[in-house]
């Protein structure tokens, strides 16, 4: 993923985080979803397809 696209990404946290920096943040970057640790935004970012993110969230909800 190009650094420029990530630098311009609009990151958002879950409303459940309560404003603390102890969660993950998501950003739409083109056709993909970027995921990063809110405590360490300078660290590497995980970039997945929307389908992969959807499958991950579905799996969490089913537990």
N, C-alpha and C positions, 0 to 999 in steps of 0.2 A: 504494500500500500504506500502510495507516495506520501512523503512527509508533509507536503503542502496541503493535501486533502485532509490529513489528520489535524494539522494546525488550524484549519478553518472549520473543523467539525464543531457542531453544537452539542456538547455533552449534557446528559441529563441523568439525574439520580432518581431512584424510587422515592415516592412520597413517604414510604415507610421508613426511610433512613433518618428522619427527624433532623436533617441538616448536619448530622455528624459525618465525618469522613471515614466511615467504616463500612463502606459498601462498594458495589461496582457501579460504573457509569456506562451508559450506552450512547452511541452516536450513529446516525445513518450517514454512511459515506458511499455515495453512488448507489450501487445495488447491494451493498454489503452492510453489515452491522459491526461496528468497532466496539470493543469492550475493554475497559481498563479499571485498575484499582484506584479508587478515589484517594486513598492514602498516599499513593505514589504515582501520580499522573505522568511523571517523566519516564517511567519504566516502559518496557515494550507493551504493545497493544495487541490484543487478540482480535483478528478480523475473520468473521464467519459469514456464510450466506444466510439470508433470511430464513431459509428452510431449516438450517442447522440450529439457529437460535430458537425458532419456533418449536422444534423437536425437543430441545433442552428444557425450555420453559414448560412444555406439556409434561415432560417426564417429572419435573419438580412438582407440579400441581397434582400429579397422580399419586404421589407418595403420602 
